[in-house]
Amino acid sequence: MKKTKRPEIKKAKPVSKVLLGGACLLLLASGFYFIVSFKPSKYTTQELAGYIMDEENGFFMTKTLQDLEYEVAFMPACEMALREMSSEPQTPENYARHVKEQEGSLCFRLKINTHGGIHPVKYNVTEKDEAYMRKKYIDFDMNKDVYLLQGNDTIDCSLHHHYMNDIDPTMQVMFLFDESKLKKDKPVVFCMDDKIFGNSVLMFEFNNEVISFNPEIVF
């Protein structure tokens, strides 16, 4: 695989201390205050859900191609644990147990929707058995065409599961990868060779801060 040369990142020029001090005084005189933005190290369960669902924080991203919308989300162990314990007492002990169950795996969720509300398995079907063959491919072979890239390294999918029902017109597939094969200090690219709709290889890049996200939960 050919290496892609990333554009050179230029360092910002330092701001004059005199100009900076003058700007601060002007803002304070006008009744404004500086707020330093930072990522907290502790979250309540509600705060964590809000943080992960905020698109600006990079846990999920979407691509739209014609009538199809692809969404790929990285699901950190903390989110997976809270989902697993949704019907259990919300205690630190239950949370720690479910987090431990996630050790060794990285989970990504793929969602595909059509703008017309038709389930993707049935989208633009022209042959009698096409929908059946699509579902069979998603259930048994799709994991062979989904992988992670990290630099020159390729990490194959170790397990996948297709969620489908007759009410929800969304295609959802969960993919698991061996965490030990990844470096936590580098971005990860989720790659999908779209053999269902013929859209070639789709790529979704997640930064290392997202992949290594492991906050403390306050109950």
N, C-alpha and C positions, 0 to 999 in steps of 0.2 A: 504493500500500500504506500502511495506517495505521501510524503510529509507535506502538510499545508503550512506555508510560511505566514505567520501571524503578523499583522501590521505593527510597526514599532509604536510603542506608547510613549508619547512625549511628556516629560514632567512639566507641571504647571510652574510658571514663574512666581517667585516669592513676592508677597504683597508687602509694600512699604509699611513699616510699623507706624509711621506718622499718619499715613492715609487710613490704616486700619483703626487706629485710635480715634481719628476724627469721625469715621463712619459709626463707630460704637457710640460716641457721644451724641451724634445726630439722631440715631435711632432711639436711644434712651430718652433724649429730650422730647421726642415725638410720642413717647408713651409705649414704644415697642420694646420687647425683650427677646434676647436670643434664647432659643431652646435647642439644646444639644440632643440630636437623635442617636439612640443607642438601642441595641438588642438586649432585652432583659435576660438574665440567666435563670429566672424562676417564672413559672406560669401557672395560673389556675387552669382547669380543664377548658373553661370557656375561652380564656385568653389564648390558649394554645390552638384551639380550633380556629379562632379568628386570625391568628398569625399565619397559620398554614394556608387558609383560604384566601389570604390577601395575595393577589397576583404579583404584586411588587416584590414579594419575598422569594419568588423563584421556585416554588415547590411544584408548580404545574405550568404548562404552556400549551398553546393550541396552534394548529395550522388549518386553514380552510382551502380545499381544492374542489372547485366547482360546487356541487351540492353536498359535499362531505366535510364534516368538521372532525378533526383528530385532536384529542386531548390526551397528553401523557402527563402523569403525576408521579412524583417520587413520594413514597409513603414511608416516613421514618418510623423507627421502632416505637417511639412514643405514641404516634397516631394509631398504629396497628394495635398496640396494647390497649388503648382506650376504647377502640372499636370492639375488641374481644371481651372487655369487661363491662360493656354497655348494660348488660342485664344482671350484673353482679354489684355487690357493695363497692362504692368508690373509696377504696382504702389503699394506703401506700403498699401494703403487703400484696394485694391482688395485682396492683400495677407492676410491682417489681417482678412478680412471677410471670406475667405476660410479656414484659420486656425481655426477660431471660429466654423466653420461648422464641423470640425473634433473632437471637444471637446467631451470627454466621450467615445471615441472608439479607439481601437488599431487595425491596419490593417496589415494583413500578406498576401503575395501573393505566391501561389504554382504554379510552372511550372513543367510540365512533358514532356520530349522529348524522342523519340526513336532514336537510332543510325542509324536506317535504313530510317529515314525520314517519317515513317508512323505515322499518328495521333494516339496517345495512345488509343483513343476510339476504334480504329479498329485493334489495335496491338494483334496478335495471336488469332484473332477471329476464333472460330471453329464451332459455331452454327449460324443459320440464324438470330435470333433476339438478339444475344449477344451484338452487338454494340449499338443497340437501348436501351437495358436494362442498359448498362453502362452509356449512356448519361442520361437516366432517373434518375439513382442513383446519378450521379454527380449534376444534376440540383435540385433535391428535397431532397435527404437524406444524402449526403456526410457530411454535417455539423454536423451530429450526431456522426461521427467517427473522428472528428477533435477537439482538445481541447488544452488548455495550462496547464502546470504544473508549480507551483511555491512552492517549498518545498513540504508540504503535501496537498496543496490546488489545486483543479482542477477547471478551468474556462472553461465553455462550450462556444461554438461558438454561437453568437447571430444572425448572418446573413452571408450568403455567396452568391456569384454570379459567374456563370460559363461563361467565354468568349470563344466562338468558332466560327470559320469561315472555309470555305472550302479551303482557300489559305494557311493559317498558320498551319503547322503541329505540333503546340504546344498546349498542354492543359494548360489553365490558369484559376485559381480559386482564387477569393479574399475572405478572411475570416475576419469578424469583431468580436471583443471581447469587453466586458464591462471593460473599463479602471479602473473604481472605485473598481473593485474586485482585482486589482493587487497592489503589493507593489513595488514602484519605486527603492528601494535599494537592490533588489534581482534579480538574473538571472531568465529568463523565458524560458521554454522548449516548443516548438511547437511540438505537437504530432499528428500523423496521423496513424490511423489503416487502413492499405492499403487493403481494401476489393475488390479493382478493380483487382489487380494483385497478391494478396496473399502474400505480402511481410511483413506481420505482422505489428508491430507498429514501425514507423520511427520517430526518435527524432532529433530535431535541437535546440541547446541551444543558446540563445542570452543574452549577459551580460546586466546589469542594465544601463550602460552608453549608450548603443544603444537604449534601451527602453525609456530612459528619455531624449533623444537628442532633444534639442529645441534651435537652434541657432538664432542669429539675422541675418536677410537678408539685404544686402545693394543693393539698386536699383539705 
